[in-house]
Amino acid sequence: TRSGPPMACVGAGTGLGQCFLTSGTNGVYEVYPSEGGHADFAPQGALQVALLDFLKNKYSQKNRVSVERVVSGMGIADIYRFLRQSELNAEGCPAFEGDRLMDKVTPDIDALILSAGDQMGGKVAGHTHRCMLCQLAMDLMFSAFGSELGTIGMKLLPFGGLYVCGGISIKNQDYLTQQDSLFLQSFRDKGRLSPVLSNVPVKLVLAEDIGQRGAHLVAVRMLQDQRQRNKASMKSLKNFKNKTIEMCFPYSYHQSSRSTLVRSPVEHVAREQICVLRVIRCARSTFGNIQSLQAQRCVSRTSGTQLNRGMGVRNANMYKVAHV
């Protein structure tokens, strides 16, 4: 297995979420968050420059606004608000009465949109076939969306794929999939770097539950990592137990004949109880509270066995160390 090329993911909906992924030498991709949606909005053309001025005034910004103010559900609503009061024409040029954008308002649709509250962007998207301003608002939003994706493509070079997700993209697929769409034109319009973007595969994610899928994947990975740590801890605990038993009960390991024992069994038990208690305290500091209980039980069971084998004590259970 070897590492793959970087990937990026951008989702337009309530806001403009962005992240990127890289893989290690094992080929497993790790995702990194980003606040790229709060980068500066870079207008293209006279109409978008006028839109930038409108948004700076609305949000009391002196020099800039976030691209999320344009490429999002609330961005569609603000674009429509800008168009319905604009004295420019569709090309962003000053116009005479009758040719201005504000003169293209469809009264009944306009009233419906303005009364929609938080669903205003959805209402605009749903009336593109009857309202010129709604259609123009969606064109402006997807043009800015494509330009932002092109910028991400130049910054990250995500040759593993640039994935477009989010509710806006799923519900308006025609704006992304048509070969001559404003979205793709803006995406590729990057001057000398335009040929580079032709090697970046742009993919539309049709699943709407990728947030839940991502949480599921993280949970599975956490469970797998915990199981691996548990296995490693139990293996270390077993090695620790064997070494401490050998250290604390030398007669059980090194005396070949019971007749060579000088001290009485009761004296050995007292000494070994003290050693076991030291082992337990060491285990607590080494493995933590949960694993110290496991170490405690292992050492306690083994102490009785070693006493029985090494010192000829018939009733070894009498001398086991109690759980502490």
C-alpha positions, -999 to 999 in steps of 0.1 A, spaced: 0 0 0 12 35 -8 0 70 -2 -26 85 -25 -30 121 -39 -48 147 -17 -86 151 -18 -109 180 -9 -145 183 0 -167 214 -2 -204 215 9 -227 245 3 -259 246 24 -266 266 56 -229 277 53 -199 267 32 -181 238 47 -146 228 35 -121 201 45 -92 182 29 -77 148 31 -43 133 29 -31 97 31 -1 82 48 22 54 36 -5 29 46 -29 44 22 -55 54 49 -69 89 44 -72 113 73 -94 144 71 -85 178 83 -110 206 90 -109 240 75 -125 275 78 -121 282 41 -157 293 39 -148 324 57 -121 334 32 -126 366 12 -152 367 -16 -135 376 -48 -160 390 -73 -159 384 -110 -175 410 -133 -192 443 -126 -224 427 -112 -205 407 -86 -185 438 -77 -218 456 -70 -230 426 -50 -198 429 -29 -206 465 -21 -241 456 -12 -230 429 12 -203 451 28 -229 477 35 -254 451 49 -230 434 72 -211 466 82 -178 454 67 -153 480 56 -132 460 31 -144 424 27 -171 398 32 -167 360 35 -174 339 4 -199 320 26 -221 352 24 -226 344 -13 -222 306 -16 -248 293 8 -286 293 13 -285 327 30 -262 338 2 -289 331 -24 -314 351 -3 -290 381 -1 -283 379 -39 -320 381 -46 -323 411 -22 -295 428 -40 -310 422 -75 -345 433 -66 -333 468 -56 -305 472 -81 -305 500 -106 -280 481 -128 -289 459 -158 -281 421 -160 -245 429 -171 -238 451 -141 -240 484 -161 -262 514 -152 -295 512 -170 -325 533 -179 -359 528 -164 -375 496 -177 -341 479 -183 -330 479 -146 -330 447 -126 -354 462 -101 -379 466 -129 -378 428 -135 -394 419 -102 -424 395 -104 -447 409 -77 -465 377 -66 -432 356 -65 -414 385 -48 -440 386 -20 -438 349 -15 -400 349 -13 -398 378 11 -422 362 35 -404 328 35 -380 338 64 -352 312 67 -365 294 37 -360 323 14 -331 308 -5 -351 277 -12 -380 297 -26 -356 316 -49 -343 283 -62 -378 269 -67 -390 298 -90 -362 301 -115 -386 290 -143 -410 319 -137 -388 347 -123 -358 363 -142 -343 376 -109 -345 341 -93 -327 326 -123 -300 354 -122 -295 349 -85 -288 312 -89 -265 319 -118 -245 344 -97 -243 320 -68 -231 290 -88 -206 312 -107 -191 322 -74 -193 286 -62 -173 274 -92 -147 302 -88 -142 292 -51 -137 255 -60 -112 265 -87 -93 285 -60 -93 254 -37 -81 233 -66 -51 255 -72 -43 257 -35 -45 220 -26 -41 202 -60 -66 175 -50 -59 151 -78 -76 124 -57 -109 142 -62 -127 175 -54 -160 163 -39 -189 187 -40 -216 179 -15 -244 197 4 -281 203 -1 -278 231 -26 -256 210 -50 -279 179 -47 -311 198 -53 -296 218 -83 -275 192 -101 -281 208 -136 -260 238 -126 -230 216 -120 -233 188 -145 -239 207 -177 -206 210 -197 -212 247 -205 -225 257 -171 -214 289 -154 -202 267 -125 -176 248 -147 -167 279 -166 -158 298 -134 -140 267 -121 -117 266 -151 -112 303 -155 -79 306 -137 -56 320 -163 -22 303 -166 -33 276 -141 -64 266 -160 -47 235 -175 -38 223 -140 -75 223 -130 -83 201 -160 -65 173 -141 -86 177 -109 -116 154 -110 -148 171 -97 -173 147 -83 -208 154 -70 -218 136 -39 -255 125 -41 -258 112 -5 -274 136 20 -264 117 51 -226 119 48 -224 136 82 -239 105 99 -217 82 77 -186 101 88 -196 99 125 -202 61 120 -167 57 104 -151 76 133 -169 55 159 -158 22 142 -121 34 140 -123 44 177 -136 10 186 -109 -7 166 -82 14 182 -95 7 217 -95 -30 210 -59 -28 198 -49 -9 229 -67 -34 252 -48 -63 236 -15 -45 239 -23 -36 276 -32 -71 285 0 -84 268 21 -59 288 1 -68 319 9 -105 315 46 -98 310 46 -75 340 29 -101 362 54 -128 352 84 -107 359 71 -94 392 61 -129 404 96 -141 396 111 -112 414 89 -114 445 89 -152 448 125 -163 442 121 -195 461 93 -207 439 114 -202 408 149 -210 419 147 -236 447 147 -271 434 142 -288 467 117 -279 494 142 -291 521 165 -262 513 140 -237 525 151 -222 558 122 -200 568 88 -214 578 59 -211 553 42 -185 575 73 -163 574 74 -166 536 37 -158 533 42 -126 553 71 -115 531 53 -123 499 22 -105 509 42 -73 513 58 -79 479 24 -84 463 11 -52 478 40 -34 463 33 -50 429 -3 -38 432 7 -2 440 32 -3 411 5 -16 388 -18 12 397 7 38 388 17 20 357 -16 8 342 -42 30 358 -71 21 381 -89 -3 358 -59 -23 348 -45 -23 384 -76 -43 394 -67 -69 367 -31 -69 378 -42 -73 414 -64 -103 406 -36 -119 385 -10 -115 412 -33 -127 439 -43 -159 421 -7 -165 412 6 -160 447 -16 -187 460 -5 -211 433 32 -203 438 29 -208 475 12 -241 470 39 -253 446 70 -238 461 66 -240 498 45 -271 505 16 -251 520 -14 -274 517 -41 -248 521 -28 -220 500 -61 -201 499 -55 -192 535 -25 -170 525 -39 -152 494 -37 -114 494 -71 -98 497 -83 -74 469 -75 -38 478 
